[in-house]
Amino acid sequence: MWILPLLGYAGLLLGFLFLTLAIASGLYYLSELVEEHSVLARKTLSRMIYTVIATQILLTVVDRLPLSLSALSIGSHILYLQNLRRFPWVKLTDPIFLASCVLVLANHYAWYRHFSTPPSPPPRYNFYDQPSAPSFTEIASFFGVQVWLVPFALFVSLSAGENVLPSMGSEYATGAGSSFVSPGSGPAGEVKAGRSRAGTQNAGMAKAAVNGVREWIGDTGELLGAWKGEKTRPL
């Protein structure tokens, strides 16, 4: 058979493309919701973090998960909570934000090492008391809820400080150290720069990422001649 395997590969490629488009559309829609309901989003994220911490404590006490890894996970979520101080704005060079990114990777690696290691038998080994290894569904659910849920929600919800228009109380996003304000520029220059970037104001990180990928695909396709860009024809 030659045609059927080729058809299977084509279907797999189309399924991957449709899945990618669905994820990108979902991220874009969630970013729009957060921009419209930032207060509700902050409350939801706070309660989500507290719920994950409480669940981790129960897993440690009841299911006997390693205390050191549980402490790492709880400490990571406490640090994630600090990103909500000036929600939804965040500086990409903020030490708390950078430390949160490092802890996401450390959390994933530590728990991956734990679940990939076979469970050790009890001191008094009995054939009928063999430790049961968690199933794939349980491990996937643990990673989805306890490791990835809060960082993913923060990525969708937070907005980069450089994309925020100057306003009262937004000194954290547009003050010293932000690339939004150029040295020596006056108030008129700040307002002009803000108006020139009105299309990207208050854009969430996920929304900015989707827009960036879409623009890159458009520019690359135009460069390769796959399609023509929209250009005004001379009269």
N, CA, C and O of each residue as an XYZ file, in Angstrom:
940
protein
N       0.850     -1.204      0.000
C       0.000      0.000      0.000
C       0.883      1.251      0.000
O       1.845      1.352      0.761
N       0.532      2.193     -0.868
C       1.285      3.428     -0.972
C       0.431      4.654     -0.673
O       0.879      5.588     -0.007
N      -0.785      4.643     -1.163
C      -1.632      5.834     -1.037
C      -2.138      5.997      0.390
O      -2.167      7.111      0.912
N      -2.542      4.887      1.032
C      -3.104      4.972      2.374
C      -2.096      5.506      3.400
O      -2.466      6.363      4.203
N      -0.838      5.039      3.411
C       0.131      5.644      4.354
C       0.355      7.140      4.098
O       0.478      7.923      5.039
N       0.408      7.532      2.808
C       0.563      8.958      2.503
C      -0.637      9.748      2.991
O      -0.495     10.859      3.503
N      -1.832      9.164      2.829
C      -3.032      9.829      3.321
C      -3.013      9.951      4.840
O      -3.484     10.943      5.396
N      -2.458      8.925      5.518
C      -2.354      8.992      6.970
C      -1.412     10.091      7.425
O      -1.703     10.801      8.388
N      -0.261     10.241      6.727
C       0.668     11.318      7.069
C       0.054     12.689      6.822
O       0.244     13.612      7.614
N      -0.686     12.822      5.713
C      -1.334     14.104      5.419
C      -2.388     14.435      6.467
O      -2.513     15.586      6.887
N      -3.146     13.426      6.890
C      -4.139     13.664      7.936
C      -3.512     14.026      9.268
O      -4.032     14.868     10.001
N      -2.372     13.377      9.582
C      -1.668     13.710     10.821
C      -1.154     15.145     10.786
O      -1.232     15.852     11.791
N      -0.629     15.584      9.643
C      -0.146     16.957      9.514
C      -1.283     17.961      9.633
O      -1.150     18.980     10.311
N      -2.407     17.671      8.970
C      -3.548     18.583      9.064
C      -4.107     18.631     10.483
O      -4.501     19.693     10.965
N      -4.139     17.483     11.147
C      -4.611     17.475     12.535
C      -3.713     18.294     13.443
O      -4.200     19.005     14.322
N      -2.398     18.200     13.237
C      -1.467     19.006     14.034
C      -1.660     20.492     13.768
O      -1.631     21.293     14.702
N      -1.859     20.874     12.500
C      -2.077     22.285     12.167
C      -3.367     22.803     12.785
O      -3.390     23.900     13.342
N      -4.440     22.024     12.690
C      -5.715     22.448     13.272
C      -5.626     22.550     14.796
O      -6.208     23.454     15.394
N      -4.896     21.619     15.424
C      -4.719     21.680     16.873
C      -3.938     22.932     17.272
O      -4.269     23.590     18.259
N      -2.898     23.256     16.498
C      -2.121     24.467     16.785
C      -2.967     25.715     16.642
O      -2.892     26.616     17.478
N      -3.777     25.780     15.588
C      -4.661     26.929     15.392
C      -5.696     27.028     16.510
O      -6.028     28.125     16.959
N      -6.203     25.881     16.958
C      -7.194     25.898     18.045
C      -6.565     26.413     19.339
O      -7.182     27.206     20.051
N      -5.341     25.971     19.651
C      -4.664     26.450     20.861
C      -4.384     27.942     20.773
O      -4.591     28.671     21.743
N      -3.909     28.408     19.599
C      -3.631     29.839     19.429
C      -4.910     30.664     19.557
O      -4.900     31.726     20.179
N      -6.011     30.184     18.974
C      -7.281     30.912     19.084
C      -7.762     30.945     20.529
O      -8.284     31.958     20.993
N      -7.582     29.823     21.245
C      -7.981     29.806     22.654
C      -7.172     30.769     23.497
O      -7.724     31.459     24.354
N      -5.856     30.824     23.262
C      -5.013     31.775     23.993
C      -5.427     33.209     23.707
O      -5.481     34.041     24.613
N      -5.720     33.495     22.440
C      -6.121     34.849     22.062
C      -7.429     35.225     22.745
O      -7.581     36.342     23.241
N      -8.374     34.283     22.768
C      -9.679     34.563     23.382
C      -9.547     34.756     24.889
O     -10.181     35.643     25.459
N      -8.721     33.923     25.540
C      -8.520     34.077     26.985
C      -7.852     35.405     27.314
O      -8.190     36.040     28.313
N      -6.907     35.828     26.481
C      -6.261     37.123     26.703
C      -7.269     38.260     26.591
O      -7.218     39.215     27.365
N      -8.184     38.161     25.629
C      -9.224     39.183     25.490
C     -10.119     39.223     26.730
O     -10.499     40.298     27.192
N     -10.455     38.044     27.265
C     -11.294     38.013     28.464
C     -10.588     38.636     29.659
O     -11.203     39.369     30.434
N      -9.301     38.350     29.811
C      -8.550     38.907     30.937
C      -8.453     40.417     30.821
O      -8.549     41.116     31.829
N      -8.262     40.942     29.603
C      -8.178     42.386     29.415
C      -9.489     43.071     29.791
O      -9.483     44.196     30.290
N     -10.612     42.395     29.553
C     -11.909     42.996     29.852
C     -12.303     42.814     31.317
O     -13.039     43.636     31.861
N     -11.825     41.754     31.960
C     -12.211     41.457     33.346
C     -10.951     41.191     34.163
O     -10.753     40.080     34.656
N     -10.104     42.198     34.307
C      -8.820     42.013     34.992
C      -9.000     41.771     36.486
O      -8.254     40.987     37.074
N      -9.991     42.440     37.121
C     -10.207     42.259     38.559
C     -10.651     40.824     38.856
O     -10.139     40.188     39.777
N     -11.598     40.324     38.076
C     -12.061     38.949     38.261
C     -10.945     37.958     37.970
O     -10.831     36.932     38.639
N     -10.119     38.263     36.972
C      -9.009     37.364     36.638
C      -8.003     37.290     37.783
O      -7.470     36.219     38.074
N      -7.740     38.428     38.433
C      -6.801     38.412     39.553
C      -7.343     37.584     40.713
O      -6.598     36.808     41.313
N      -8.622     37.733     41.037
C      -9.213     36.933     42.109
C      -9.173     35.447     41.765
O      -8.882     34.612     42.621
N      -9.466     35.126     40.510
C      -9.454     33.726     40.093
C      -8.056     33.127     40.193
O      -7.893     31.992     40.643
N      -7.046     33.889     39.773
C      -5.670     33.390     39.858
C      -5.228     33.198     41.309
O      -4.557     32.219     41.634
N      -5.609     34.137     42.177
C      -5.238     34.005     43.590
C      -5.860     32.756     44.201
O      -5.175     31.992     44.881
N      -7.150     32.544     43.965
C      -7.812     31.358     44.511
C      -7.257     30.082     43.894
O      -7.171     29.050     44.560
N      -6.883     30.154     42.626
C      -6.296     28.983     41.978
C      -4.975     28.601     42.635
O      -4.711     27.420     42.862
N      -4.144     29.596     42.942
C      -2.856     29.321     43.578
C      -3.053     28.725     44.967
O      -2.377     27.763     45.332
N      -3.985     29.297     45.749
C      -4.246     28.750     47.085
C      -4.802     27.332     47.001
O      -4.481     26.495     47.845
N      -5.621     27.052     46.007
C      -6.171     25.701     45.839
C      -5.070     24.698     45.502
O      -5.054     23.584     46.027
N      -4.155     25.098     44.627
C      -3.046     24.211     44.267
C      -2.152     23.950     45.477
O      -1.700     22.822     45.675
N      -1.892     24.976     46.289
C      -1.070     24.780     47.490
C      -1.754     23.827     48.472
O      -1.109     22.939     49.030
N      -3.063     24.012     48.682
C      -3.799     23.126     49.584
C      -3.801     21.691     49.064
O      -3.662     20.747     49.842
N      -3.959     21.524     47.753
C      -3.933     20.183     47.170
C      -2.564     19.534     47.333
O      -2.468     18.331     47.578
N      -1.503     20.332     47.198
C      -0.157     19.787     47.364
C       0.076     19.333     48.799
O       0.731     18.318     49.033
N      -0.461     20.085     49.761
C      -0.330     19.668     51.172
C      -1.067     18.347     51.406
O      -0.554     17.471     52.102
N      -2.260     18.195     50.833
C      -2.998     16.943     50.970
C      -2.247     15.785     50.325
O      -2.209     14.685     50.877
N      -1.652     16.022     49.163
C      -0.880     14.973     48.507
C       0.332     14.552     49.345
O       0.719     13.383     49.355
N       0.913     15.512     50.038
C       2.072     15.189     50.879
C       1.667     14.400     52.109
O       2.354     13.454     52.494
N       0.546     14.784     52.737
C       0.122     14.139     53.981
C      -0.523     12.782     53.714
O      -0.217     11.802     54.392
N      -1.410     12.727     52.730
C      -2.193     11.508     52.497
C      -1.443     10.523     51.605
O      -1.317      9.347     51.948
N      -0.942     11.000     50.452
C      -0.309     10.105     49.484
C       1.193      9.972     49.674
O       1.847      9.272     48.901
N       1.749     10.618     50.671
C       3.155     10.484     51.031
C       4.100     10.882     49.897
O       5.097     10.204     49.651
N       3.789     11.969     49.214
C       4.728     12.476     48.229
C       5.946     13.061     48.931
O       5.837     13.466     50.089
N       7.105     13.120     48.274
C       8.332     13.601     48.935
C       8.158     15.003     49.518
O       7.638     15.904     48.860
N       8.594     15.163     50.740
C       8.436     16.446     51.425
C       9.270     17.540     50.764
O       8.827     18.685     50.669
N      10.475     17.197     50.306
C      11.335     18.215     49.693
C      10.747     18.736     48.385
O      10.761     19.941     48.129
N      10.230     17.822     47.554
C       9.624     18.252     46.295
C       8.340     19.030     46.538
O       8.051     19.992     45.826
N       7.573     18.622     47.535
C       6.353     19.357     47.855
C       6.681     20.760     48.356
O       5.985     21.720     48.025
N       7.748     20.877     49.160
C       8.159     22.205     49.622
C       8.596     23.077     48.446
O       8.312     24.274     48.420
N       9.287     22.476     47.472
C       9.674     23.227     46.276
C       8.454     23.704     45.505
O       8.414     24.844     45.041
N       7.460     22.837     45.367
C       6.248     23.205     44.641
C       5.466     24.298     45.365
O       4.996     25.247     44.738
N       5.329     24.164     46.681
C       4.591     25.175     47.450
C       5.333     26.515     47.417
O       4.714     27.563     47.235
N       6.655     26.482     47.591
C       7.432     27.716     47.516
C       7.339     28.363     46.145
O       7.305     29.590     46.042
N       7.298     27.551     45.083
C       7.166     28.101     43.735
C       5.841     28.833     43.567
O       5.794     29.915     42.982
N       4.766     28.243     44.081
C       3.454     28.890     43.932
C       3.340     30.131     44.811
O       2.633     31.074     44.458
N       4.020     30.141     45.936
C       4.045     31.373     46.737
C       4.754     32.484     45.958
O       4.350     33.645     46.015
N       5.815     32.120     45.229
C       6.498     33.118     44.406
C       5.638     33.523     43.215
O       5.645     34.690     42.823
N       4.896     32.578     42.629
C       3.983     32.943     41.546
C       2.967     33.983     42.025
O       2.563     34.870     41.274
N       2.567     33.854     43.280
C       1.575     34.781     43.824
C       2.100     36.210     43.867
O       1.320     37.159     43.790
N       3.408     36.372     43.990
C       3.986     37.713     44.050
C       3.880     38.452     42.715
O       3.983     39.678     42.676
N       3.675     37.711     41.621
C       3.505     38.357     40.320
C       2.181     39.088     40.207
O       1.976     39.854     39.266
N       1.272     38.862     41.159
C      -0.036     39.520     41.119
C      -0.031     40.846     41.865
O      -1.086     41.453     42.047
N       1.140     41.308     42.300
C       1.194     42.568     43.045
C       0.671     43.720     42.205
O      -0.094     44.548     42.699
N       1.072     43.783     40.948
C       0.639     44.860     40.058
C      -0.061     44.272     38.844
O       0.138     44.727     37.718
N      -0.863     43.284     39.078
C      -1.597     42.604     38.014
C      -2.456     43.616     37.248
O      -3.057     44.487     37.876
N      -2.536     43.532     35.913
C      -1.960     42.492     35.045
C      -0.623     42.861     34.427
O      -0.200     42.209     33.473
N       0.062     43.888     34.938
C       1.311     44.331     34.322
C       2.495     43.679     35.006
O       2.465     43.405     36.205
N       3.527     43.437     34.234
C       4.749     42.843     34.764
C       5.911     43.304     33.897
O       5.777     43.445     32.681
N       7.040     43.535     34.530
C       8.265     43.827     33.796
C       8.985     42.519     33.505
O       9.168     41.684     34.391
N       9.388     42.355     32.261
C      10.070     41.125     31.880
C      11.437     41.000     32.535
O      12.010     39.911     32.561
N      11.971     42.100     33.065
C      13.263     42.057     33.766
C      13.104     42.039     35.276
O      14.092     42.167     36.000
N      11.877     41.883     35.766
C      11.632     41.833     37.201
C      12.252     40.556     37.774
O      12.018     39.477     37.232
N      13.039     40.646     38.858
C      13.654     39.430     39.424
C      12.638     38.371     39.823
O      12.899     37.177     39.679
N      11.473     38.800     40.329
C      10.446     37.819     40.710
C       9.933     37.077     39.490
O       9.727     35.864     39.543
N       9.725     37.787     38.395
C       9.260     37.141     37.172
C      10.306     36.178     36.627
O       9.969     35.071     36.208
N      11.571     36.588     36.629
C      12.641     35.714     36.151
C      12.797     34.487     37.044
O      13.013     33.378     36.553
N      12.685     34.691     38.369
C      12.761     33.551     39.287
C      11.585     32.596     39.086
O      11.743     31.382     39.215
N      10.418     33.135     38.773
C       9.258     32.279     38.504
C       9.496     31.418     37.281
O       9.136     30.241     37.278
N      10.098     31.979     36.236
C      10.393     31.192     35.038
C      11.374     30.062     35.343
O      11.231     28.951     34.832
N      12.367     30.350     36.177
C      13.334     29.315     36.546
C      12.665     28.218     37.367
O      12.950     27.036     37.176
N      11.776     28.607     38.281
C      11.108     27.618     39.136
C      10.143     26.745     38.351
O       9.924     25.590     38.716
N       9.572     27.265     37.296
C       8.702     26.425     36.457
C       9.504     25.260     35.884
O       9.060     24.113     35.929
N      10.675     25.555     35.351
C      11.524     24.501     34.789
C      12.035     23.557     35.875
O      12.078     22.343     35.679
N      12.426     24.125     37.031
C      12.928     23.282     38.122
C      11.831     22.358     38.652
O      12.083     21.188     38.941
N      10.625     22.885     38.776
C       9.496     22.074     39.240
C       9.233     20.918     38.290
O       9.068     19.775     38.717
N       9.194     21.221     37.006
C       8.924     20.185     36.012
C      10.006     19.109     36.050
O       9.694     17.919     36.033
N      11.261     19.512     36.101
C      12.362     18.546     36.092
C      12.357     17.681     37.350
O      12.578     16.472     37.275
N      12.104     18.302     38.515
C      12.135     17.548     39.776
C      11.026     16.508     39.821
O      11.268     15.360     40.194
N       9.817     16.897     39.448
C       8.713     15.933     39.487
C       8.830     14.887     38.385
O       8.399     13.747     38.560
N       9.410     15.269     37.256
C       9.636     14.273     36.200
C      10.614     13.202     36.670
O      10.402     12.014     36.428
N      11.685     13.624     37.341
C      12.637     12.658     37.882
C      11.980     11.757     38.918
O      12.272     10.563     38.992
N      11.086     12.340     39.720
C      10.439     11.540     40.770
C       9.529     10.463     40.164
O       9.591      9.301     40.565
N       8.692     10.849     39.205
C       7.732      9.885     38.657
C       8.374      8.931     37.668
O       7.814      7.865     37.410
N       9.528      9.270     37.104
C      10.204      8.354     36.185
C      11.020      7.295     36.920
O      11.447      6.313     36.313
N      11.241      7.486     38.229
C      11.966      6.498     39.032
C      10.988      5.476     39.589
O       9.984      5.880     40.175
N      11.222      4.179     39.442
C      10.311      3.169     39.991
C      10.208      3.296     41.509
O      11.200      3.601     42.171
N       9.021      3.065     42.065
C       8.870      3.159     43.526
C       9.676      2.070     44.227
O       9.699      0.918     43.794
N      10.326      2.452     45.304
C      11.154      1.498     46.062
C      10.271      0.659     46.975
O       9.298      1.173     47.525
N      10.587     -0.620     47.148
C       9.775     -1.487     48.018
C       9.942     -1.099     49.480
O      10.937     -0.470     49.841
N       8.993     -1.462     50.318
C       9.092     -1.153     51.754
C      10.231     -1.926     52.396
O      10.726     -2.888     51.809
N      10.666     -1.521     53.609
C      11.781     -2.221     54.292
C      11.517     -3.711     54.476
O      12.395     -4.531     54.206
N      10.333     -4.067     54.926
C       9.956     -5.466     55.076
C       9.198     -5.874     53.821
O       7.978     -5.736     53.744
N       9.930     -6.370     52.855
C       9.350     -6.616     51.536
C       8.407     -7.802     51.591
O       8.746     -8.849     52.142
N       7.228     -7.639     51.020
C       6.236     -8.702     50.893
C       5.695     -8.642     49.471
O       5.401     -7.564     48.956
N       5.568     -9.780     48.856
C       5.111     -9.825     47.471
C       3.730     -9.193     47.315
O       3.431     -8.576     46.293
N       2.895     -9.355     48.338
C       1.531     -8.825     48.240
C       1.448     -7.349     48.630
O       0.391     -6.733     48.495
N       2.545     -6.781     49.108
C       2.554     -5.367     49.490
C       3.442     -4.540     48.564
O       4.084     -3.582     48.995
N       3.472     -4.920     47.288
C       4.278     -4.160     46.341
C       3.700     -2.755     46.165
O       2.487     -2.602     46.027
N       4.563     -1.718     46.168
C       4.055     -0.355     45.972
C       3.497     -0.181     44.570
O       4.119     -0.581     43.586
N       2.339      0.410     44.492
C       1.684      0.606     43.193
C       2.178      1.897     42.566
O       2.158      2.957     43.193
N       2.621      1.793     41.317
C       3.084      2.977     40.587
C       1.879      3.745     40.065
O       0.902      3.130     39.639
N       1.925      5.067     40.088
C       0.800      5.848     39.561
C       0.647      5.634     38.060
O       1.626      5.432     37.343
N      -0.582      5.681     37.608
C      -0.857      5.477     36.194
C      -0.502      6.730     35.394
O      -0.217      7.789     35.954
N      -0.528      6.578     34.072
C      -0.213      7.717     33.196
C      -1.237      8.835     33.370
O      -0.883     10.013     33.348
N      -2.497      8.469     33.541
C      -3.536      9.487     33.738
C      -3.302     10.280     35.016
O      -3.471     11.499     35.034
N      -2.915      9.592     36.080
C      -2.651     10.287     37.347
C      -1.446     11.218     37.243
O      -1.469     12.338     37.754
N      -0.394     10.744     36.576
C       0.795     11.588     36.419
C       0.498     12.797     35.543
O       0.916     13.913     35.853
N      -0.229     12.571     34.442
C      -0.567     13.679     33.552
C      -1.457     14.701     34.256
O      -1.295     15.907     34.072
N      -2.398     14.208     35.063
C      -3.269     15.126     35.808
C      -2.473     15.914     36.838
O      -2.722     17.103     37.037
N      -1.514     15.260     37.496
C      -0.680     15.962     38.478
C       0.112     17.078     37.809
O       0.144     18.203     38.306
N       0.746     16.770     36.690
C       1.529     17.791     35.999
C       0.629     18.916     35.482
O       0.995     20.090     35.547
N      -0.543     18.555     34.970
C      -1.426     19.579     34.419
C      -1.952     20.537     35.474
O      -2.069     21.736     35.219
N      -2.274     20.016     36.671
C      -2.872     20.852     37.714
C      -1.828     21.449     38.636
O      -1.859     22.647     38.920
N      -0.906     20.626     39.105
C       0.033     21.063     40.144
C       1.296     21.736     39.609
O       1.960     22.462     40.349
N       1.635     21.514     38.361
C       2.893     22.051     37.833
C       2.650     23.114     36.769
O       3.293     24.164     36.796
N       1.738     22.865     35.834
C       1.619     23.734     34.662
C       0.455     24.712     34.720
O       0.488     25.732     34.031
N      -0.568     24.438     35.513
C      -1.792     25.236     35.443
C      -1.547     26.705     35.793
O      -1.917     27.588     35.019
N      -0.939     26.976     36.926
C      -0.734     28.360     37.368
C       0.241     29.108     36.454
O      -0.074     30.231     36.060
N       1.410     28.554     36.090
C       2.280     29.288     35.162
C       1.617     29.570     33.822
O       1.809     30.643     33.251
N       0.838     28.617     33.314
C       0.151     28.840     32.048
C      -0.893     29.942     32.187
O      -1.022     30.784     31.299
N      -1.642     29.947     33.292
C      -2.637     30.989     33.504
C      -1.978     32.359     33.662
O      -2.505     33.358     33.172
N      -0.833     32.415     34.340
C      -0.117     33.687     34.467
C       0.401     34.161     33.118
O       0.366     35.357     32.828
N       0.879     33.246     32.295
C       1.366     33.618     30.963
C       0.249     34.219     30.123
O       0.473     35.175     29.381
N      -0.946     33.668     30.236
C      -2.069     34.183     29.470
C      -2.550     35.514     30.028
O      -2.988     36.377     29.268
N      -2.476     35.695     31.347
C      -3.104     36.840     31.993
C      -2.216     38.066     32.060
O      -2.702     39.184     31.890
N      -0.904     37.883     32.308
C      -0.038     39.033     32.516
C       0.208     39.784     31.219
O       0.230     39.197     30.138
N       0.393     41.087     31.344
C       0.694     41.957     30.207
C       2.069     42.565     30.411
O       2.429     42.956     31.522
N       2.830     42.643     29.339
C       4.158     43.236     29.415
C       4.046     44.721     29.690
O       3.189     45.392     29.115
N       4.909     45.257     30.573
C       4.825     46.652     30.967
C       5.106     47.611     29.838
O       4.616     48.740     29.864
N       5.894     47.197     28.824
C       6.221     48.089     27.739
C       5.038     48.330     26.819
O       5.111     49.214     25.965
N       3.947     47.579     26.955
C       2.810     47.721     26.065
C       1.668     48.499     26.689
O       0.551     48.467     26.173
N       1.923     49.204     27.796
C       0.866     49.896     28.509
C       1.007     51.394     28.305
O       2.107     51.935     28.417
N      -0.094     52.067     28.006
C      -0.076     53.507     27.832
C       0.163     54.200     29.159
O      -0.265     53.685     30.192
N       0.841     55.367     29.178
C       1.057     56.081     30.429
C      -0.260     56.502     31.054
O      -1.129     57.048     30.374
N      -0.410     56.252     32.339
C      -1.621     56.631     33.059
C      -1.280     56.769     34.521
O      -0.185     56.405     34.949
N      -2.224     57.300     35.299
C      -2.012     57.452     36.728
C      -1.883     56.080     37.372
O      -2.709     55.200     37.132
N      -0.860     55.893     38.183
C      -0.670     54.629     38.872
C       0.056     53.591     38.060
O       0.223     52.462     38.523
N       0.500     53.934     36.848
C       1.194     52.951     36.013
C       2.689     53.214     35.962
O       3.340     52.880     34.972
N       3.253     53.816     37.030
C       4.675     54.109     37.026
C       5.507     52.839     36.971
O       6.615     52.840     36.435
N       4.971     51.749     37.528
C       5.731     50.490     37.510
C       5.950     50.012     36.082
O       7.003     49.470     35.747
N       4.929     50.224     35.240
C       5.026     49.729     33.870
C       5.723     50.703     32.954
O       6.353     50.281     31.984
N       5.634     52.025     33.231
C       6.149     52.999     32.289
C       7.188     53.917     32.904
O       7.569     54.904     32.274
N       7.661     53.635     34.105
C       8.622     54.508     34.758
C      10.042     54.191     34.360
O      10.302     53.645     33.287
N      10.970     54.548     35.258
C      12.385     54.328     34.963
C      12.670     52.850     34.833
O      12.165     52.031     35.601
N      13.488     52.522     33.847
C      13.828     51.125     33.614
C      12.974     50.464     32.569
O      13.295     49.360     32.130
N      11.888     51.099     32.149
C      11.041     50.535     31.115
C      11.437     51.112     29.772
O      11.777     52.292     29.680
N      11.397     50.302     28.737
C      11.769     50.760     27.412
C      10.683     51.608     26.778
O      10.855     52.110     25.667
N       9.571     51.773     27.471
C       8.478     52.553     26.911
C       8.840     54.030     26.864
O       8.466     54.720     25.915
N       9.557     54.534     27.864
C       9.916     55.939     27.953
C      11.371     56.088     27.575
O      12.236     55.473     28.197
N      11.655     56.881     26.583
C      13.031     57.113     26.175
C      13.612     58.250     26.977
O      12.891     59.193     27.303
N      14.913     58.198     27.314
C      15.528     59.247     28.126
C      15.453     60.595     27.427
O      15.732     60.702     26.233
N      15.071     61.633     28.186
C      15.020     62.989     27.678
C      13.741     63.349     26.983
O      13.598     64.477     26.512
N      12.789     62.418     26.898
C      11.535     62.722     26.230
C      10.584     63.373     27.201
O      10.531     63.002     28.374
N       9.842     64.330     26.728
C       8.913     65.065     27.559
C       7.545     64.433     27.568
O       7.337     63.383     26.961
N       6.592     65.075     28.264
C       5.238     64.525     28.316
C       4.601     64.420     26.941
O       3.892     63.456     26.654
N       4.857     65.431     26.071
C       4.257     65.373     24.739
C       4.791     64.188     23.948
O       4.050     63.509     23.238
N       6.112     63.950     24.088
C       6.694     62.811     23.393
C       6.159     61.495     23.906
O       5.973     60.557     23.129
N       5.902     61.404     25.226
C       5.359     60.169     25.790
C       3.959     59.907     25.252
O       3.627     58.776     24.899
N       3.138     60.956     25.191
C       1.771     60.775     24.692
C       1.795     60.384     23.235
O       1.020     59.531     22.802
N       2.704     61.019     22.454
C       2.805     60.680     21.036
C       3.240     59.239     20.845
O       2.698     58.519     20.006
N       4.230     58.824     21.635
C       4.684     57.435     21.533
C       3.590     56.469     21.951
O       3.443     55.392     21.375
N       2.815     56.871     22.972
C       1.735     56.009     23.402
C       0.667     55.871     22.340
O       0.122     54.785     22.142
N       0.359     56.977     21.643
C      -0.652     56.901     20.598
C      -0.180     56.062     19.421
O      -0.974     55.361     18.793
N       1.110     56.134     19.125
C       1.627     55.351     18.010
C       1.581     53.862     18.287
O       1.633     53.052     17.362
N       1.483     53.490     19.579
C       1.442     52.077     19.946
C       0.088     51.688     20.491
O      -0.027     50.728     21.253
N      -0.935     52.423     20.108
C      -2.272     52.160     20.640
C      -2.794     50.803     20.218
O      -3.664     50.241     20.883
N      -2.268     50.256     19.099
C      -2.739     48.956     18.652
C      -2.264     47.829     19.533
O      -2.847     46.745     19.509
N      -1.196     48.058     20.333
C      -0.664     46.988     21.176
C      -0.783     47.308     22.649
O      -0.136     46.650     23.464
N      -1.585     48.293     23.022
C      -1.675     48.666     24.412
C      -2.340     47.574     25.234
O      -3.310     46.954     24.799
N      -1.813     47.352     26.407
C      -2.385     46.401     27.344
C      -2.542     45.011     26.735
O      -3.480     44.289     27.072
N      -1.635     44.637     25.845
C      -1.718     43.331     25.208
C      -1.116     42.277     26.115
O      -0.015     42.454     26.639
N      -1.841     41.174     26.302
C      -1.338     40.089     27.114
C      -0.162     39.403     26.436
O       0.042     39.532     25.229
N       0.611     38.665     27.242
C       1.778     37.987     26.682
C       1.375     36.953     25.639
O       2.005     36.850     24.587
N       0.333     36.191     25.927
C      -0.106     35.175     24.976
C      -0.614     35.823     23.692
O      -0.341     35.342     22.592
N      -1.359     36.925     23.844
C      -1.872     37.633     22.675
C      -0.739     38.210     21.852
O      -0.761     38.133     20.624
N       0.267     38.796     22.528
C       1.421     39.341     21.814
C       2.203     38.235     21.113
O       2.708     38.430     20.008
N       2.301     37.063     21.764
C       3.019     35.945     21.143
C       2.295     35.458     19.892
O       2.927     35.195     18.869
N       0.958     35.338     19.973
C       0.184     34.906     18.804
C       0.311     35.916     17.680
O       0.492     35.535     16.524
N       0.219     37.210     18.003
C       0.371     38.239     16.980
C       1.763     38.211     16.357
O       1.912     38.377     15.146
N       2.791     37.998     17.200
C       4.154     37.935     16.676
C       4.360     36.770     15.722
O       4.982     36.925     14.671
N       3.834     35.593     16.090
C       3.961     34.425     15.215
C       3.195     34.647     13.919
O       3.672     34.281     12.844
N       2.008     35.244     14.013
C       1.209     35.497     12.812
C       1.917     36.479     11.874
O       1.922     36.283     10.658
N       2.511     37.530     12.435
C       3.241     38.480     11.605
C       4.488     37.840     10.991
O       4.830     38.119      9.842
N       5.173     36.970     11.769
C       6.359     36.298     11.233
C       5.992     35.378     10.080
O       6.702     35.334      9.075
N       4.887     34.638     10.211
C       4.451     33.749      9.124
C       4.080     34.575      7.897
O       4.403     34.202      6.769
N       3.394     35.710      8.123
C       3.027     36.551      6.990
C       4.231     37.126      6.281
O       4.285     37.115      5.052
N       5.209     37.636      7.037
C       6.416     38.195      6.419
C       7.238     37.122      5.716
O       7.774     37.357      4.634
N       7.339     35.937      6.334
C       8.112     34.854      5.721
C       7.459     34.373      4.433
O       8.138     34.151      3.431
N       6.124     34.209      4.461
C       5.427     33.796      3.249
C       5.526     34.816      2.136
O       5.642     34.456      0.965
N       5.480     36.100      2.498
C       5.630     37.145      1.488
C       7.040     37.157      0.919
O       7.231     37.382     -0.276
N       8.046     36.909      1.792
C       9.434     36.890      1.334
C       9.698     35.714      0.401
O      10.450     35.843     -0.565
N       9.082     34.569      0.688
C       9.274     33.381     -0.144
C       8.397     33.386     -1.381
O       8.522     32.501     -2.228
N       7.512     34.364     -1.501
C       6.642     34.445     -2.663
C       5.406     33.588     -2.574
O       4.736     33.378     -3.585
N       5.074     33.076     -1.376
C       3.878     32.247     -1.236
C       2.616     33.067     -1.432
O       1.626     32.561     -1.960
N       2.638     34.329     -1.014
C       1.528     35.253     -1.235
C       2.088     36.661     -1.290
O       3.230     36.917     -0.908
N       1.250     37.569     -1.778
C       1.668     38.952     -1.927
C       1.139     39.770     -0.768
O       0.011     39.570     -0.316
N       1.969     40.706     -0.282
C       1.538     41.576      0.791
C       0.607     42.658      0.286
O       0.537     42.933     -0.912
N      -0.108     43.268      1.222
C      -1.042     44.326      0.861
C      -0.263     45.625      0.691
O       0.196     46.214      1.669
N      -0.119     46.062     -0.538
C       0.581     47.295     -0.838
C      -0.304     48.208     -1.671
O      -1.074     47.743     -2.512
N      -0.194     49.474     -1.440
C      -0.980     50.451     -2.181
C      -0.366     50.653     -3.545
O       0.837     50.886     -3.666
N      -1.195     50.563     -4.578
C      -0.705     50.751     -5.937
C      -0.667     52.233     -6.264
O      -1.570     52.972     -5.870
N       0.359     52.683     -6.977
C       0.425     54.097     -7.365
C      -0.657     54.443     -8.361
O      -0.996     53.650     -9.238
N      -1.189     55.629     -8.213
C      -2.239     56.079     -9.123
C      -1.664     56.414    -10.485
O      -2.402     56.813    -11.386
